[in-house]
Amino acid sequence: MKQVRVKLKVSVPVARYSESFKRQVVREFERGGVSKDALQVKYGIKGKSRVLDWCRKYGKFAYESPSSIGRPMKDPQKQRIKELEKQLEAAELKLKVYDKLIEITNRELETDVIKKIEAEFVQELAAEKEINLTAVCRQLGYSKQAYYKSIRNRHLKACHESVVKSKVLAIRAQMPRLGTRKLYKILKPELQKEQLGLGRDKLFSLLRSTGLLVSRKKRYVKTTDSRHWMRKHPNLLKGLEIKRPEQVWAADITYLSVGAGYCYLHLLTDAYSRKIVGYNVSKDLSSGHTVKALQDAVRSRQYKGKLIHHSDRGLQYCSTAYVNQLKSSKILISMTEDGSPYDNALAERVNGILKDEFGLDESFEDIEQVNLQVRQAIYLYNEKRPHMSCEMLTPNQMHQQRKIKSRSWKKKAPEL
């Protein structure tokens, strides 16, 4: 019997590979150390060019196209090195650009930008978990411990500045426009006692950054009428050296706004101590009110000795009543030589301080409100405000001593 052979066709299933598997094979190949043939054997991958096809599709490097089959494939590690070299070159160029930008900024702004922002810079980087804080600090030239110390110091500085600001605001509540040098003179004992470590220049910077610096106002409104027939006295102060309190009194009148009109403040100031020794508030410019201010000053006298009264040539100071009061008080009479306010600059300067720093340039509702504000302003001026020309003593402190040498009388007022 003849044997019959039957051929059976067996269908081999086509291998299907997942996307993640393909990418895994490509990553392993591009890391180097293993050939595509070895990967085919390792994972049982069918098809000679399958790994190469996956590399073309998913790989990071350039691979030969199908038309270039037969040429050796480029080494992926060498390609990676070349790519990293390009990235390094671009990073170095970027670093040079930023370094030059920072250099120009520092020069133009006259500051160290990196020093000012490095704490915030490191803090933001530290918030990113993938960045090593120690490595960042090392790049900036200090240790992680130094960074944490700088954070504590910045926090302490912010606390100190907050305390100083509150002290400044407390003083400004009484003297709203007091200058920074005077503020520092008042604050210095407290700053030293509480070890706040804030100098005058730093106080200037703090006030500037918080908008608390004050700007000076300039004003001159004429209240003097020297066009009259009464006798005008000579100027006795030319070249006179001011050596003691109650050697020279400077008198002047300034206006204050009240309601829809004005009232007038009659003042006498000691030229040595800058102390306001007499004043009167009036609704008009009659000489009787000027006499009351003079009488107030005479009652406050503390020292015996020759005293000169200096004023402009206004009719109030040339009036019979005022001249008689000066003579009966044995006070010599001196007057400016022309109508310029700078011939009596000390008195004009005091007027400006009262208005600029103590709120007398405001508009008041009535004369009673004016009297209250003037009384408070003169008290603070005499007792609390230090003067540069008095070696930063207050006028009252300066008035109680005679050791400090003052300046010669000049037309231009010395800085108060």
Protein Blocks (a to p, Z undefined) as FASTA:
>chain_A
ZZdddddddddddddddfklmmmmmmmmmngoiafklmmmmnopghjklmmmmmmmmmmb
dcddfklgoiacddfklmmmmmmmmmmmmmmmmmmmmmmmmmmmmmmnopafklmmmmmm
mmmmmmpmkbcfklmmmmnopafklmmmmmmmmmmmmmmmmmmmmmmmmmmmmmmmbcfk
lmmmmmmmmmmmnonopafklmmmmmmmnopaccdddddddfbdfbbfbdcdddfkgopa
cfbghkbccdddddddehjbccdddddddfklopafbdcddfbfcfklmmmmmmmmmmmp
cbgcdddddddfbfklmpmklmmmmmmnopacdddfbfbfklmmmmmmmmmmmmmmnopm
pccfblmlmmmmmmmmmmmmmmmmccfkloopafklmmmpckbccddddfbdcdZZ
